[in-house]
Amino acid sequence: MPILKSRALLAGALALCLSACNPGANAPDMPEYAQNGYRLGGGDQVRVITFGVDQLSGQFRVDDQGNIAMPLVGEVHAAGDTPAELAASLTGRLRNQKFVRDPSVSVEVLSYRPIFVLGEVSRPGQYPFSPGMTMLTAVAVAGGFTYRAVEGYASDVRTIDGHAVTGKIVPSSFLAPGDVVKIYERHF
């Protein structure tokens, strides 16, 4: 019986050691990012085109409060809206304020909020987001893994509905604008 106890203790110690050698391995998975429903946020740069009214067309930055400032219209809340929803909101405001008889507005994203890549990559830092970016492409942009990097998963911090959510991602996981990706260091 003492041999069985010592084997159980050894197995428990080995499991504890392996979990310590794999930081973040037990973290919850990050919810999938829905690429087709991009929501605007602070730091995005958008182009608003008001057909036939050049004075109401232009490039605007979504500020930290989630607003854009348009001539005549004023502050318009954009954060949380898709580009199509923002276009509909602007169309409604222009119609209600009677600035344009039959407004036709379109909105497109010119540049997205940046992502941040930290930890065991060659060049940690801030990088531009591009649609379809995965953990692996973000690592490539940051110069690749260091020799100490855990390559099978990473930690990601994402803002979802105004709250920071932390979870585990894998190399094929899609990133969202504003994500903070941390590549772990192996401890063996």
N, C-alpha and C positions, 0 to 999 in steps of 0.2 A: 503494500500500500504506500509506503514512503516514496517509492520510485514514481508512482502515478502522480502524487502530489507535487514532486519536484518537476515532473514534465509539464504539469498544468501551470505551475509558477513560471517555468521557463517560457512556455508558449505565451503566457500573459505579458511577460517582460519583453519578448520579441515583438508582439503586437504593439505594445506601447512605444518601443523604439522605432518601429517602422512608421507609425503614425506621426511621430516627432520628426522623422526624416522626410516626410511628405507633407510639408505645410499646406494647409488649405484643402487637402484631399477630402475632408469630411464636410466642407462648406456646402450649403444648399445650392442647387442649380439656379442659374439666372433665368428668368422667364424669357422665352423667345422674343426677338424684336420683330414686329410686324412692319416689313419694309414698305408695304403699299399704302400705309396711312400716315405718312410723315407729318408730325406735329411741329409747328414753329415754336421757337424759344429764343430767349435772350442771346444775342450774338449772331443770329442768322441775318443774312443780307438778302433782301427780296427786291424784285423788279415788279412794279405795278404799272400796268398799261391800261389807260382809260382811252378807249377808241375814240378818235376824233378830238380829244382834249389833251394836247401836249402838256399844258400847265399842270395837269393832275396825273401825269405819268412821270416815272422816275425810279431811282434806286433808293431804298430805305433800309435802315438797320433796325432790327428789333432790339429795343433797349433792355436794360436789366429788369425793368418792371413788366416787360412783355408787350410794350406798345410801340407803334410807329407813329411818327408825326407827319401828317400829310397837309399840303397847302389847302386852305379853305375848310377842309374837313376837320382838321385838328388831330388830337390824340385818338388813335384807334387801337383797341386791344387786339393783339395778334397771337400771343403765346397760347398754345394749346389748340389752335385752329390748324386745319390743313390749308394749303394754299388755295384750294377751291372754296373752302368755308370763308377765308378772309376776303376773297374776291366777291362772294355773295354779300358779305357784311358791308363792304365798301360800296357795292352797287346799291344796296338798300339805303345807306346813308346819303349817297349822292341823289338818289331819287327823292327821299324824304325832305332833304334840305333844298330841293329844286335848283341845284346848281347845273344839272344836266337833265335834259328832257327824258331821254331814254338811254341811260348809261349802260355801257358794256365794259366790264373790268375783268382783266385777267392778272393772275399773280404767279410768278415763278421764283423758285429759290436760286439765287446766284451763288451764294456760298453758305455752307453749313457751319454750325458750331464746331470747334475743334475737338479732337479726342486727345487724351493724355496717356502715354505709355511709360510706366515706371518699372523699376526693378531690374531684373537680369536681361537687359537688352544693351546693345552697343551704344546707342545714343538715346537715353531716356529724354522725354520732353513732350512738347505740344506739337500736334500734327494736324493738318487739314483732314476733315472727314470727307469721304466720297461714298456715294450709295453703293451698297454691295460689299463694303469693307468687312472683313472677318478678323478674328483675333490674329490669325496667321499673317494676313496682309498688313495689319498694323505693326506686327513685330518686324516684318520685312522693311517697312518704311522707317522703323526705328533702328535699322542697321543689323537686325538679326539677333538671335539668342546668344548670350555669352556661354562659355563652356560650363558654367555652374547652373544654368537655367533648368527649371522643370518645364519641359516642352509639351506635356500632354494636357495641361489645363492651366488656367490663370484665374485671378480674382478680378471682378468687374464691379464698379460702382456706377449705377445708372439712376437718373432721376425719373421716377414714374409717378405721375399725378402729384407732383410737388414734393415727393418724398425720396430720399436717397435709399436705394435698395442695393445690397451687396450680395453677390452670388458667384458661383463658379461657372466659367465658360471653357469650351474646348476650342481647338484650332479652327474648326469649321463654323463656330458660332458667329452670327452676324452682330456687328456693333451698331450702336445708335450714336448720333451726334451728342457730344458732351460726355461720353463714357470715359471713365478712368480705369485703365487696365493695368494690373500689377502682375508682373511675371515673377514667380517665386524662385528662391534660391534652394538648390538641393543641399542637404546637410550630410552628405556621405561622399 
